[in-house]
Amino acid sequence: MKCFEYNKKNKLPCQKNKCRYWVDNNCAQNCCINIVRDDNFNEDKFTLQDIGDLFKVTRMRICQIEKTAINKIKSKFLQDTKKG
């Protein structure tokens, strides 16, 4: 069982603050994986501000990360379509 599954099942906050998935959010057992997978969180759409607050960065920084991720996905998609 992975740590995020264990923590969610036992309703324990994660103490591994060096983990790449750790966020300061006790409602989700301090794990961004639980935030994404939890139906209670997914009922509402997250705004850039909401995500920035979770990760303690600005809304603008989240916007930059989103743009970079979308460009990487588009680039990968274009590469794959040229191959096949």
N, CA, C and O atoms as CSV, one atom per row, in Angstrom:
chain,resi,resn,atom,element,x,y,z
A,1,MET,N,N,0.842,-1.175,0.000
A,1,MET,CA,C,0.000,0.000,0.000
A,1,MET,C,C,0.890,1.243,0.000
A,1,MET,O,O,1.833,1.352,0.784
A,2,LYS,N,N,0.576,2.156,-0.878
A,2,LYS,CA,C,1.362,3.397,-0.945
A,2,LYS,C,C,0.998,4.302,0.217
A,2,LYS,O,O,-0.073,4.178,0.812
A,3,CYS,N,N,1.908,5.214,0.529
A,3,CYS,CA,C,1.700,6.049,1.715
A,3,CYS,C,C,0.421,6.880,1.620
A,3,CYS,O,O,-0.281,7.034,2.620
A,4,PHE,N,N,0.105,7.415,0.450
A,4,PHE,CA,C,-1.099,8.246,0.347
A,4,PHE,C,C,-2.364,7.411,0.544
A,4,PHE,O,O,-3.353,7.903,1.087
A,5,GLU,N,N,-2.335,6.148,0.105
A,5,GLU,CA,C,-3.479,5.261,0.334
A,5,GLU,C,C,-3.610,4.930,1.821
A,5,GLU,O,O,-4.706,4.937,2.380
A,6,TYR,N,N,-2.484,4.643,2.438
A,6,TYR,CA,C,-2.473,4.315,3.870
A,6,TYR,C,C,-2.990,5.494,4.698
A,6,TYR,O,O,-3.839,5.326,5.573
A,7,ASN,N,N,-2.472,6.677,4.412
A,7,ASN,CA,C,-2.876,7.864,5.172
A,7,ASN,C,C,-4.345,8.180,4.983
A,7,ASN,O,O,-5.027,8.558,5.935
A,8,LYS,N,N,-4.845,8.028,3.753
A,8,LYS,CA,C,-6.255,8.309,3.516
A,8,LYS,C,C,-7.134,7.281,4.223
A,8,LYS,O,O,-8.125,7.634,4.861
A,9,LYS,N,N,-6.761,6.009,4.105
A,9,LYS,CA,C,-7.548,4.943,4.739
A,9,LYS,C,C,-7.619,5.126,6.252
A,9,LYS,O,O,-8.672,4.928,6.858
A,10,ASN,N,N,-6.494,5.506,6.861
A,10,ASN,CA,C,-6.419,5.645,8.316
A,10,ASN,C,C,-6.677,7.070,8.797
A,10,ASN,O,O,-6.592,7.359,9.991
A,11,LYS,N,N,-6.995,7.961,7.847
A,11,LYS,CA,C,-7.275,9.375,8.154
A,11,LYS,C,C,-6.150,10.015,8.960
A,11,LYS,O,O,-6.379,10.708,9.951
A,12,LEU,N,N,-4.928,9.761,8.501
A,12,LEU,CA,C,-3.734,10.323,9.132
A,12,LEU,C,C,-3.085,11.328,8.202
A,12,LEU,O,O,-2.978,11.065,7.005
A,13,PRO,N,N,-2.651,12.463,8.707
A,13,PRO,CA,C,-1.907,13.392,7.851
A,13,PRO,C,C,-0.501,12.859,7.577
A,13,PRO,O,O,0.142,12.293,8.461
A,14,CYS,N,N,-0.045,13.039,6.380
A,14,CYS,CA,C,1.306,12.607,6.013
A,14,CYS,C,C,2.327,13.496,6.725
A,14,CYS,O,O,2.163,14.713,6.808
A,15,GLN,N,N,3.358,12.876,7.225
A,15,GLN,CA,C,4.418,13.608,7.913
A,15,GLN,C,C,5.664,13.761,7.039
A,15,GLN,O,O,6.635,14.391,7.456
A,16,LYS,N,N,5.646,13.190,5.828
A,16,LYS,CA,C,6.811,13.211,4.936
A,16,LYS,C,C,6.849,14.523,4.143
A,16,LYS,O,O,6.563,14.539,2.946
A,17,ASN,N,N,7.201,15.606,4.812
A,17,ASN,CA,C,7.151,16.902,4.134
A,17,ASN,C,C,8.246,17.081,3.085
A,17,ASN,O,O,8.281,18.112,2.414
A,18,LYS,N,N,9.128,16.119,2.929
A,18,LYS,CA,C,10.133,16.160,1.858
A,18,LYS,C,C,9.619,15.472,0.588
A,18,LYS,O,O,10.251,15.548,-0.465
A,19,CYS,N,N,8.475,14.805,0.697
A,19,CYS,CA,C,7.872,14.108,-0.435
A,19,CYS,C,C,7.442,15.115,-1.502
A,19,CYS,O,O,6.968,16.202,-1.170
A,20,ARG,N,N,7.599,14.772,-2.749
A,20,ARG,CA,C,7.237,15.693,-3.826
A,20,ARG,C,C,5.733,15.940,-3.901
A,20,ARG,O,O,5.302,16.919,-4.511
A,21,TYR,N,N,4.934,15.076,-3.297
A,21,TYR,CA,C,3.481,15.225,-3.321
A,21,TYR,C,C,2.927,15.878,-2.060
A,21,TYR,O,O,1.714,16.052,-1.947
A,22,TRP,N,N,3.775,16.238,-1.122
A,22,TRP,CA,C,3.332,16.797,0.143
A,22,TRP,C,C,2.876,18.247,-0.035
A,22,TRP,O,O,3.561,19.051,-0.666
A,23,VAL,N,N,1.709,18.566,0.531
A,23,VAL,CA,C,1.206,19.935,0.587
A,23,VAL,C,C,0.667,20.163,1.991
A,23,VAL,O,O,0.264,19.217,2.668
A,24,ASP,N,N,0.659,21.377,2.411
A,24,ASP,CA,C,0.176,21.703,3.749
A,24,ASP,C,C,-1.347,21.811,3.710
A,24,ASP,O,O,-1.900,22.909,3.648
A,25,ASN,N,N,-2.019,20.653,3.747
A,25,ASN,CA,C,-3.470,20.615,3.658
A,25,ASN,C,C,-3.965,19.377,4.396
A,25,ASN,O,O,-4.030,18.290,3.823
A,26,ASN,N,N,-4.313,19.546,5.666
A,26,ASN,CA,C,-4.731,18.404,6.481
A,26,ASN,C,C,-6.009,17.746,5.980
A,26,ASN,O,O,-6.217,16.558,6.226
A,27,CYS,N,N,-6.860,18.474,5.293
A,27,CYS,CA,C,-8.104,17.882,4.786
A,27,CYS,C,C,-7.822,16.748,3.808
A,27,CYS,O,O,-8.634,15.833,3.673
A,28,ALA,N,N,-6.701,16.797,3.138
A,28,ALA,CA,C,-6.331,15.769,2.164
A,28,ALA,C,C,-5.134,14.958,2.651
A,28,ALA,O,O,-4.389,14.407,1.841
A,29,GLN,N,N,-4.947,14.883,3.945
A,29,GLN,CA,C,-3.839,14.156,4.556
A,29,GLN,C,C,-2.475,14.651,4.041
A,29,GLN,O,O,-1.526,13.876,3.923
A,30,ASN,N,N,-2.398,15.951,3.738
A,30,ASN,CA,C,-1.172,16.604,3.272
A,30,ASN,C,C,-0.617,16.006,1.981
A,30,ASN,O,O,0.597,15.993,1.778
A,31,CYS,N,N,-1.477,15.521,1.127
A,31,CYS,CA,C,-1.007,14.852,-0.092
A,31,CYS,C,C,-1.786,15.356,-1.301
A,31,CYS,O,O,-3.015,15.292,-1.326
A,32,CYS,N,N,-1.068,15.855,-2.302
A,32,CYS,CA,C,-1.762,16.373,-3.484
A,32,CYS,C,C,-2.393,15.242,-4.296
A,32,CYS,O,O,-3.336,15.489,-5.049
A,33,ILE,N,N,-1.901,14.012,-4.163
A,33,ILE,CA,C,-2.541,12.886,-4.843
A,33,ILE,C,C,-3.952,12.684,-4.295
A,33,ILE,O,O,-4.892,12.442,-5.052
A,34,ASN,N,N,-4.090,12.786,-2.985
A,34,ASN,CA,C,-5.416,12.639,-2.384
A,34,ASN,C,C,-6.342,13.777,-2.791
A,34,ASN,O,O,-7.549,13.571,-2.918
A,35,ILE,N,N,-5.810,14.950,-2.994
A,35,ILE,CA,C,-6.632,16.086,-3.437
A,35,ILE,C,C,-7.204,15.802,-4.821
A,35,ILE,O,O,-8.390,16.029,-5.062
A,36,VAL,N,N,-6.376,15.312,-5.723
A,36,VAL,CA,C,-6.804,15.050,-7.088
A,36,VAL,C,C,-7.786,13.879,-7.148
A,36,VAL,O,O,-8.733,13.905,-7.935
A,37,ARG,N,N,-7.569,12.861,-6.329
A,37,ARG,CA,C,-8.403,11.655,-6.368
A,37,ARG,C,C,-9.668,11.757,-5.534
A,37,ARG,O,O,-10.576,10.944,-5.706
A,38,ASP,N,N,-9.754,12.715,-4.649
A,38,ASP,CA,C,-10.878,12.786,-3.711
A,38,ASP,C,C,-12.091,13.424,-4.369
A,38,ASP,O,O,-12.011,14.536,-4.891
A,39,ASP,N,N,-13.216,12.715,-4.341
A,39,ASP,CA,C,-14.446,13.232,-4.940
A,39,ASP,C,C,-14.939,14.500,-4.257
A,39,ASP,O,O,-15.540,15.355,-4.908
A,40,ASN,N,N,-14.696,14.636,-2.959
A,40,ASN,CA,C,-15.126,15.847,-2.250
A,40,ASN,C,C,-14.417,17.082,-2.799
A,40,ASN,O,O,-15.007,18.160,-2.874
A,41,PHE,N,N,-13.153,16.924,-3.182
A,41,PHE,CA,C,-12.423,18.053,-3.746
A,41,PHE,C,C,-12.785,18.263,-5.208
A,41,PHE,O,O,-12.771,19.395,-5.692
A,42,ASN,N,N,-13.109,17.188,-5.917
A,42,ASN,CA,C,-13.357,17.278,-7.352
A,42,ASN,C,C,-14.752,17.765,-7.709
A,42,ASN,O,O,-15.036,17.984,-8.887
A,43,GLU,N,N,-15.637,17.942,-6.722
A,43,GLU,CA,C,-16.966,18.466,-7.016
A,43,GLU,C,C,-16.869,19.889,-7.557
A,43,GLU,O,O,-17.631,20.279,-8.442
A,44,ASP,N,N,-15.942,20.645,-7.026
A,44,ASP,CA,C,-15.732,22.011,-7.484
A,44,ASP,C,C,-14.454,22.053,-8.315
A,44,ASP,O,O,-13.500,21.320,-8.056
A,45,LYS,N,N,-14.459,22.906,-9.295
A,45,LYS,CA,C,-13.243,23.094,-10.091
A,45,LYS,C,C,-12.293,24.001,-9.325
A,45,LYS,O,O,-12.715,24.969,-8.692
A,46,PHE,N,N,-11.009,23.678,-9.389
A,46,PHE,CA,C,-10.009,24.510,-8.742
A,46,PHE,C,C,-9.675,25.707,-9.629
A,46,PHE,O,O,-9.530,25.570,-10.844
A,47,THR,N,N,-9.558,26.859,-9.020
A,47,THR,CA,C,-9.071,28.029,-9.743
A,47,THR,C,C,-7.544,28.046,-9.627
A,47,THR,O,O,-6.968,27.325,-8.812
A,48,LEU,N,N,-6.911,28.858,-10.432
A,48,LEU,CA,C,-5.454,29.002,-10.325
A,48,LEU,C,C,-5.076,29.499,-8.934
A,48,LEU,O,O,-4.047,29.109,-8.383
A,49,GLN,N,N,-5.908,30.353,-8.381
A,49,GLN,CA,C,-5.656,30.866,-7.023
A,49,GLN,C,C,-5.730,29.740,-5.998
A,49,GLN,O,O,-4.892,29.665,-5.098
A,50,ASP,N,N,-6.730,28.861,-6.126
A,50,ASP,CA,C,-6.867,27.726,-5.205
A,50,ASP,C,C,-5.621,26.839,-5.238
A,50,ASP,O,O,-5.108,26.432,-4.196
A,51,ILE,N,N,-5.149,26.550,-6.432
A,51,ILE,CA,C,-3.969,25.696,-6.578
A,51,ILE,C,C,-2.741,26.408,-6.023
A,51,ILE,O,O,-1.920,25.791,-5.344
A,52,GLY,N,N,-2.612,27.686,-6.306
A,52,GLY,CA,C,-1.499,28.460,-5.758
A,52,GLY,C,C,-1.497,28.467,-4.243
A,52,GLY,O,O,-0.442,28.363,-3.617
A,53,ASP,N,N,-2.670,28.589,-3.653
A,53,ASP,CA,C,-2.776,28.568,-2.192
A,53,ASP,C,C,-2.342,27.220,-1.625
A,53,ASP,O,O,-1.682,27.166,-0.588
A,54,LEU,N,N,-2.709,26.132,-2.301
A,54,LEU,CA,C,-2.305,24.799,-1.840
A,54,LEU,C,C,-0.787,24.632,-1.830
A,54,LEU,O,O,-0.218,24.062,-0.899
A,55,PHE,N,N,-0.146,25.138,-2.878
A,55,PHE,CA,C,1.302,24.966,-3.018
A,55,PHE,C,C,2.106,26.166,-2.538
A,55,PHE,O,O,3.331,26.195,-2.663
A,56,LYS,N,N,1.416,27.145,-1.996
A,56,LYS,CA,C,2.066,28.344,-1.465
A,56,LYS,C,C,2.916,29.070,-2.514
A,56,LYS,O,O,4.052,29.474,-2.266
A,57,VAL,N,N,2.310,29.213,-3.693
A,57,VAL,CA,C,2.905,30.022,-4.760
A,57,VAL,C,C,1.805,30.936,-5.303
A,57,VAL,O,O,0.632,30.776,-4.965
A,58,THR,N,N,2.186,31.869,-6.124
A,58,THR,CA,C,1.210,32.829,-6.637
A,58,THR,C,C,0.359,32.214,-7.743
A,58,THR,O,O,0.727,31.212,-8.356
A,59,ARG,N,N,-0.771,32.833,-7.975
A,59,ARG,CA,C,-1.644,32.444,-9.074
A,59,ARG,C,C,-0.903,32.549,-10.403
A,59,ARG,O,O,-1.086,31.720,-11.294
A,60,MET,N,N,-0.077,33.563,-10.526
A,60,MET,CA,C,0.673,33.772,-11.760
A,60,MET,C,C,1.677,32.642,-11.995
A,60,MET,O,O,1.874,32.217,-13.134
A,61,ARG,N,N,2.310,32.156,-10.929
A,61,ARG,CA,C,3.268,31.057,-11.063
A,61,ARG,C,C,2.551,29.786,-11.526
A,61,ARG,O,O,3.078,29.041,-12.352
A,62,ILE,N,N,1.356,29.543,-10.997
A,62,ILE,CA,C,0.572,28.387,-11.431
A,62,ILE,C,C,0.213,28.539,-12.902
A,62,ILE,O,O,0.241,27.561,-13.649
A,63,CYS,N,N,-0.120,29.734,-13.320
A,63,CYS,CA,C,-0.431,30.005,-14.722
A,63,CYS,C,C,0.780,29.691,-15.612
A,63,CYS,O,O,0.628,29.101,-16.682
A,64,GLN,N,N,1.975,30.085,-15.171
A,64,GLN,CA,C,3.201,29.795,-15.924
A,64,GLN,C,C,3.447,28.296,-16.023
A,64,GLN,O,O,3.811,27.792,-17.086
A,65,ILE,N,N,3.252,27.585,-14.922
A,65,ILE,CA,C,3.453,26.135,-14.914
A,65,ILE,C,C,2.443,25.461,-15.841
A,65,ILE,O,O,2.790,24.546,-16.588
A,66,GLU,N,N,1.196,25.917,-15.788
A,66,GLU,CA,C,0.150,25.366,-16.649
A,66,GLU,C,C,0.513,25.567,-18.119
A,66,GLU,O,O,0.390,24.643,-18.922
A,67,LYS,N,N,0.955,26.762,-18.468
A,67,LYS,CA,C,1.304,27.070,-19.854
A,67,LYS,C,C,2.459,26.188,-20.331
A,67,LYS,O,O,2.431,25.676,-21.450
A,68,THR,N,N,3.472,26.014,-19.481
A,68,THR,CA,C,4.605,25.162,-19.827
A,68,THR,C,C,4.158,23.724,-20.036
A,68,THR,O,O,4.588,23.071,-20.987
A,69,ALA,N,N,3.298,23.227,-19.155
A,69,ALA,CA,C,2.809,21.849,-19.267
A,69,ALA,C,C,2.005,21.655,-20.549
A,69,ALA,O,O,2.173,20.653,-21.243
A,70,ILE,N,N,1.139,22.606,-20.860
A,70,ILE,CA,C,0.334,22.504,-22.081
A,70,ILE,C,C,1.225,22.512,-23.313
A,70,ILE,O,O,0.988,21.751,-24.251
A,71,ASN,N,N,2.240,23.357,-23.324
A,71,ASN,CA,C,3.157,23.406,-24.466
A,71,ASN,C,C,3.919,22.097,-24.626
A,71,ASN,O,O,4.147,21.647,-25.748
A,72,LYS,N,N,4.319,21.477,-23.503
A,72,LYS,CA,C,5.023,20.189,-23.571
A,72,LYS,C,C,4.096,19.108,-24.116
A,72,LYS,O,O,4.519,18.275,-24.917
A,73,ILE,N,N,2.849,19.117,-23.691
A,73,ILE,CA,C,1.888,18.126,-24.174
A,73,ILE,C,C,1.638,18.317,-25.673
A,73,ILE,O,O,1.597,17.344,-26.427
A,74,LYS,N,N,1.471,19.570,-26.100
A,74,LYS,CA,C,1.258,19.849,-27.517
A,74,LYS,C,C,2.456,19.397,-28.345
A,74,LYS,O,O,2.290,18.794,-29.405
A,75,SER,N,N,3.664,19.690,-27.860
A,75,SER,CA,C,4.878,19.321,-28.561
A,75,SER,C,C,4.985,17.803,-28.705
A,75,SER,O,O,5.309,17.298,-29.780
A,76,LYS,N,N,4.712,17.084,-27.623
A,76,LYS,CA,C,4.757,15.623,-27.639
A,76,LYS,C,C,3.715,15.073,-28.602
A,76,LYS,O,O,3.993,14.140,-29.355
A,77,PHE,N,N,2.519,15.646,-28.582
A,77,PHE,CA,C,1.443,15.214,-29.472
A,77,PHE,C,C,1.853,15.409,-30.932
A,77,PHE,O,O,1.646,14.519,-31.758
A,78,LEU,N,N,2.431,16.563,-31.254
A,78,LEU,CA,C,2.846,16.834,-32.619
A,78,LEU,C,C,3.945,15.883,-33.059
A,78,LEU,O,O,3.948,15.439,-34.207
A,79,GLN,N,N,4.884,15.559,-32.165
A,79,GLN,CA,C,5.930,14.602,-32.487
A,79,GLN,C,C,5.349,13.223,-32.787
A,79,GLN,O,O,5.760,12.553,-33.734
A,80,ASP,N,N,4.387,12.814,-31.964
A,80,ASP,CA,C,3.778,11.495,-32.127
A,80,ASP,C,C,2.958,11.417,-33.416
A,80,ASP,O,O,2.941,10.373,-34.068
A,81,THR,N,N,2.284,12.498,-33.791
A,81,THR,CA,C,1.472,12.467,-35.008
A,81,THR,C,C,2.351,12.472,-36.259
A,81,THR,O,O,1.957,11.933,-37.294
A,82,LYS,N,N,3.544,13.080,-36.172
A,82,LYS,CA,C,4.465,13.066,-37.311
A,82,LYS,C,C,5.065,11.680,-37.514
A,82,LYS,O,O,5.358,11.294,-38.646
A,83,LYS,N,N,5.251,10.923,-36.424
A,83,LYS,CA,C,5.805,9.570,-36.509
A,83,LYS,C,C,4.826,8.583,-37.126
A,83,LYS,O,O,5.223,7.692,-37.876
A,84,GLY,N,N,3.553,8.743,-36.810
A,84,GLY,CA,C,2.571,7.742,-37.229
A,84,GLY,C,C,1.691,8.263,-38.252
A,84,GLY,O,O,0.802,7.553,-38.721
